[in-house]
Amino acid sequence: MQLKNINIILGITGGIAAYKTPDLVRKLVAKGANVRVVMTDSAKEFVSPLALQAVSGNPVSDNLLDKDAEAAMGHIELARWADMLLVAPATANFMAKLTYGLADDLLSTLCLATPAPIYIAPAMNQQMWFADATQANLKILAQRKIQFLGPAQGEQACGDVGPGRMLEPQEIADLLVPESLEQLLAGKRITITAGPTREEIDPVRYLSNHSSGKMGYALATAAQELGATVTLISGPVNLQPPALIKTVSVINAQQMHDAVMQTTDTCDIFVGCAAVADYRVQQKTEQKIKKSDSELTLTFIKNPDILSDVAHLANAPFTLGFAAETQNLREYALDKLQRKKLNMIAANDVSDSTIGFNSEQNALNVFWSKGEKKLEVADKQLLARQLMQLVAQRYIEDTND
Ligand SMILES: Cc1cc2nc3c(=O)[nH]c(=O)nc-3n(C[C@H](O)[C@H](O)[C@H](O)COP(=O)(O)O)c2cc1C
């Protein structure tokens, strides 16, 4: 059980998703955790403390200045008891309080007083999520050791569609990883590529693809959680570089190739998650191409094959590639595994528009020479953790062979 004997404070704030928290408590308890619930005043308008007391098996705390509660388990004692503090759902208001270190109720005080890692599962209307203030707070909190779980995309209680939904209770429970998680990749160096590449045609135009970089960024964080030292080499994306991970920004395939090759001497594992353009225009024009003839012909030449070049090195690192396919997934993936001399390949079906490129979710079929595993549809953070654990296990077995 992933959370066996782990003490978790579940902080519930006043968002509509609070109605899902009794289920969240049950999922945490099912994983072996001891859960103590702390609620804000607003949260109690959305879900009953009695229900949470019943499912957690512990009294619910809500008042910082309550003499009796302080005599039983005071706020500092509670803060020290926790191995993890999870705020789910976290309102925009609570994120703002956390950013500025306010301590005007029990939950915000505990966040300052606990040495335990803090996890935040935001839940709010998409407009509130995109508000400049919320985004600025998010940046500050992410730079601290606060880990964000979600939010997910989709239809919201208010009828809007967009990011801001709380992750489902099972996804949140699966994403909580105790600090004591085996550091399978301690001391190992990993290079990960992410995002698309952009191949310039003229000074204003380029060819690219729909890759958002989310999977590669999630893999970088997952590898770091397992103890690895990560270099993330990223094409142009709209994502914040993960805190404490060395991130190298590149534009085109040749630059990505060169940046990767600079790391291979010291790299134990290489994960090629970027959607690298196979071709670039032979001659980028110095001036903008004018609209003149009815047809325009461009000649393309092949870009270097980063995955294959890394995997064919004399002292090649353990190499994981990705295959985005629209048909014959298994056949194409196995062919790519052999042809490029990869150790593993993770294939996803991009014909399904609800997962993969530009989506919050993904599903993968992972193949290696002696086996395969299907990772079912899940949030990309969760999937990245499952995949990195599989990579670490395969890497350890291969190097012990
Ligand atoms: C019906 C209703 C639903 C709400 N849902 C949310 C929500 O999902 N996310 C959010 O950030 N605020 C939501 N709010 C606003 C918060 O309840 C409000 O900002 C409150 O001050 C939060 O207090 P707390 O952060 O101390 O729990 C909602 C308000 C109402 C009336």
The ligand as an SDF file (V2000), in Angstrom:
LIG
                    3D

 31 33  0  0  0  0  0  0  0  0999 V2000
  -21.5690   28.1540   -4.7020 C   0  0  0  0  0  0  0  0  0  0  0  0
  -20.1370   28.6120   -4.5950 C   0  0  0  0  0  0  0  0  0  0  0  0
  -19.1560   27.8430   -5.1630 C   0  0  0  0  0  0  0  0  0  0  0  0
  -17.8260   28.2620   -5.0950 C   0  0  0  0  0  0  0  0  0  0  0  0
  -16.8680   27.4830   -5.6790 N   0  0  0  0  0  0  0  0  0  0  0  0
  -15.5800   27.8960   -5.6600 C   0  0  0  0  0  0  0  0  0  0  0  0
  -14.5770   27.1230   -6.2760 C   0  0  0  0  0  0  0  0  0  0  0  0
  -14.8360   26.0410   -6.8490 O   0  0  0  0  0  0  0  0  0  0  0  0
  -13.3040   27.5650   -6.2580 N   0  0  0  0  0  0  0  0  0  0  0  0
  -12.9540   28.7400   -5.6450 C   0  0  0  0  0  0  0  0  0  0  0  0
  -11.7790   29.1190   -5.6980 O   0  0  0  0  0  0  0  0  0  0  0  0
  -13.9070   29.4990   -5.0100 N   0  0  0  0  0  0  0  0  0  0  0  0
  -15.1960   29.1050   -5.0010 C   0  0  0  0  0  0  0  0  0  0  0  0
  -16.1380   29.8600   -4.3820 N   0  0  0  0  0  0  0  0  0  0  0  0
  -15.7300   31.0580   -3.6500 C   0  0  0  0  0  0  0  0  0  0  0  0
  -15.1520   30.6900   -2.2920 C   0  0  0  0  0  0  0  0  0  0  0  0
  -16.1010   29.9630   -1.5340 O   0  0  0  0  0  0  0  0  0  0  0  0
  -14.7170   31.9680   -1.5350 C   0  0  0  0  0  0  0  0  0  0  0  0
  -13.6280   32.5600   -2.2260 O   0  0  0  0  0  0  0  0  0  0  0  0
  -14.3490   31.6850   -0.0900 C   0  0  0  0  0  0  0  0  0  0  0  0
  -13.9420   32.9010    0.5010 O   0  0  0  0  0  0  0  0  0  0  0  0
  -13.2230   30.6890    0.0280 C   0  0  0  0  0  0  0  0  0  0  0  0
  -12.8370   30.5360    1.3740 O   0  0  0  0  0  0  0  0  0  0  0  0
  -11.6790   29.5530    1.8220 P   0  0  0  0  0  0  0  0  0  0  0  0
  -10.5910   29.6630    0.8260 O   0  0  0  0  0  0  0  0  0  0  0  0
  -11.2440   30.0360    3.1660 O   0  0  0  0  0  0  0  0  0  0  0  0
  -12.2570   28.1970    1.9120 O   0  0  0  0  0  0  0  0  0  0  0  0
  -17.4790   29.4630   -4.4260 C   0  0  0  0  0  0  0  0  0  0  0  0
  -18.4940   30.2210   -3.8290 C   0  0  0  0  0  0  0  0  0  0  0  0
  -19.7970   29.8020   -3.9200 C   0  0  0  0  0  0  0  0  0  0  0  0
  -20.8590   30.6570   -3.2730 C   0  0  0  0  0  0  0  0  0  0  0  0
  1  2  1  0
  2  3  1  0
  2 30  2  0
  3  4  2  0
  4  5  1  0
  4 28  1  0
  5  6  2  0
  6  7  1  0
  6 13  1  0
  7  8  2  0
  7  9  1  0
  9 10  1  0
 10 11  2  0
 10 12  1  0
 12 13  2  0
 13 14  1  0
 14 15  1  0
 14 28  1  0
 15 16  1  0
 16 17  1  0
 16 18  1  0
 18 19  1  0
 18 20  1  0
 20 21  1  0
 20 22  1  0
 22 23  1  0
 23 24  1  0
 24 25  2  0
 24 26  1  0
 24 27  1  0
 28 29  2  0
 29 30  1  0
 30 31  1  0
M  END
$$$$
